[in-house]
């Protein structure tokens, strides 16, 4: 009999949150301090959205805006996709792949119970890595020709603009290193 791993077993409880009127600089500092890629935006116990590294890069940094002058509510993603605490990892992987996202707030009825990331899914259920990685490759290939967007370099792990090189999505620095090898 196969035992499915539930979201409750895999999630990070007590997801980090931030208020919508905080600045993007404040959000960035919290993410850096805790080495995480996103924060749940919550005001008075109501979940308003999520702010991620990607939101900050696309909506603030790429436009050369000053993070200290921009409110979280102005750049956060408000169309929040969540998962239930009793669901399984298979469902999480499918939701992430279908919606091209890496983080899912976990709900226990109407309460935030935690967060699950694509990394959590892959670590606990390696068979889902193909689904998540291939979906990312397809999405990047369809959206970009030579520049593949931003994300985590498959070689060094740094968040950067990515280029497809020798079948991997890597940063410029790693591309130069690989050409020199």
C-alpha positions in Angstrom: 0.0 0.0 0.0 1.4 3.4 -1.1 1.5 6.1 1.6 1.2 9.6 0.2 3.1 12.4 1.8 0.7 15.2 2.8 1.4 18.9 2.6 1.2 19.0 6.4 4.2 16.6 6.4 6.2 18.6 3.9 5.4 22.3 4.5 7.3 24.9 6.4 4.9 26.0 9.3 4.7 29.6 10.4 5.4 31.1 7.0 7.0 34.5 7.1 4.5 37.4 6.5 4.7 41.1 5.9 2.1 43.9 5.9 1.0 45.4 2.6 2.0 48.9 3.6 5.6 47.8 4.3 8.2 48.9 1.7 9.8 46.6 -0.8 13.1 47.3 0.9 11.7 46.0 4.2 10.4 42.8 2.4 13.8 42.3 0.7 15.5 42.6 4.0 13.3 40.0 5.6 13.8 37.6 2.7 17.5 38.1 2.8 17.6 37.6 6.6 15.7 34.4 6.5 17.2 33.2 3.1 13.7 32.8 1.6 12.3 33.8 -1.8 8.9 35.1 -0.8 6.6 36.4 1.9 2.9 36.1 2.5 1.3 39.5 2.6 -1.1 39.6 5.5 -3.1 42.5 7.1 -5.2 42.0 10.2 -5.2 38.2 9.8 -6.4 38.5 6.2 -4.1 37.1 3.4 -3.8 39.8 0.7 -1.2 38.1 -1.6 2.4 37.1 -1.9 5.6 39.0 -2.7 8.5 37.1 -4.3 12.0 37.8 -5.5 10.6 37.6 -9.0 8.0 40.4 -8.2 10.8 42.6 -6.9 13.1 42.0 -9.9 10.4 42.5 -12.5 8.5 45.3 -11.0 11.1 47.3 -9.0 14.7 46.5 -9.9 14.2 46.2 -13.7 12.6 49.6 -13.7 15.3 51.1 -11.6 12.9 52.1 -8.8 14.0 52.7 -5.3 12.7 49.8 -3.1 12.4 52.1 -0.1 9.8 54.2 -1.9 7.6 51.3 -3.1 5.0 49.6 -1.0 4.6 45.9 -1.0 0.9 46.3 -2.0 2.0 47.9 -5.3 4.1 45.0 -6.5 2.7 41.9 -4.7 0.8 39.2 -6.6 -2.8 39.3 -5.4 -4.2 36.4 -7.4 -3.1 33.9 -4.8 -3.1 30.2 -5.5 -3.2 28.1 -2.3 -3.2 24.4 -1.3 -4.9 22.6 1.6 -3.0 21.2 4.4 -4.4 17.7 3.8 -3.6 17.6 0.1 -0.7 15.6 -1.2 2.6 16.4 -2.9 1.4 15.2 -6.2 -1.3 17.9 -6.2 1.2 20.5 -5.1 3.6 19.6 -8.0 0.8 19.7 -10.5 -0.5 23.1 -9.3 3.0 24.6 -9.4 3.7 23.2 -12.8 0.4 24.3 -14.3 0.6 27.8 -12.9 4.4 28.3 -13.2 4.9 29.1 -9.6 7.4 27.9 -6.9 5.5 28.7 -3.7 2.1 27.7 -2.4 0.6 29.1 0.8 -0.9 26.2 2.8 -4.3 26.7 4.2 -6.0 24.9 7.1 -9.6 25.9 6.5 -9.3 29.7 6.2 -6.1 30.0 8.3 -2.6 30.2 7.0 -0.8 27.1 8.2 2.5 27.4 6.3 4.1 27.4 2.9 5.4 24.7 0.6 7.9 25.3 -2.1 9.0 23.5 -5.3 12.2 22.6 -3.5 10.2 21.0 -0.6 8.3 18.9 -3.2 11.5 17.8 -5.0 13.4 16.9 -1.8 10.6 14.8 -0.5 9.3 13.4 -3.8 12.1 13.3 -6.4 9.8 11.8 -8.9 8.1 15.2 -9.2 11.3 17.0 -10.1 10.9 16.0 -13.8 7.5 17.5 -13.9 8.6 20.8 -12.3 11.9 21.2 -14.2 10.6 20.2 -17.6 7.6 22.6 -17.2 10.1 25.4 -16.3 12.2 24.6 -19.4 9.2 24.5 -21.7 7.9 27.8 -20.3 11.3 29.5 -20.6 11.9 28.2 -24.1 8.5 29.4 -25.3 8.8 32.9 -23.8 12.5 33.7 -24.6 14.8 33.0 -27.5 18.4 33.5 -26.4 17.7 35.0 -22.9 15.6 32.6 -20.9 14.4 35.0 -18.1 15.4 35.2 -14.5 15.7 32.4 -12.0 18.1 30.2 -10.2 21.2 29.2 -12.2 21.4 25.4 -12.7 25.1 25.5 -12.2 25.9 27.9 -9.3 22.4 28.4 -7.8 22.5 32.2 -7.9 19.4 34.1 -8.9 20.2 35.9 -12.2 19.2 36.5 -15.8 19.4 33.0 -17.4 20.6 31.8 -20.8 20.1 28.4 -22.2 23.6 26.9 -22.8 24.4 23.3 -23.4 20.9 22.3 -22.3 21.0 24.1 -19.0 19.7 27.4 -17.8 22.7 29.3 -16.4 23.9 32.8 -15.6 26.4 34.8 -17.7 29.2 34.1 -15.3 28.8 30.3 -15.4 28.5 30.5 -19.2 31.9 32.2 -19.4 33.3 29.7 -17.0 32.0 26.8 -19.1 33.3 28.3 -22.3 36.8 28.5 -20.7 36.7 24.9 -19.6 
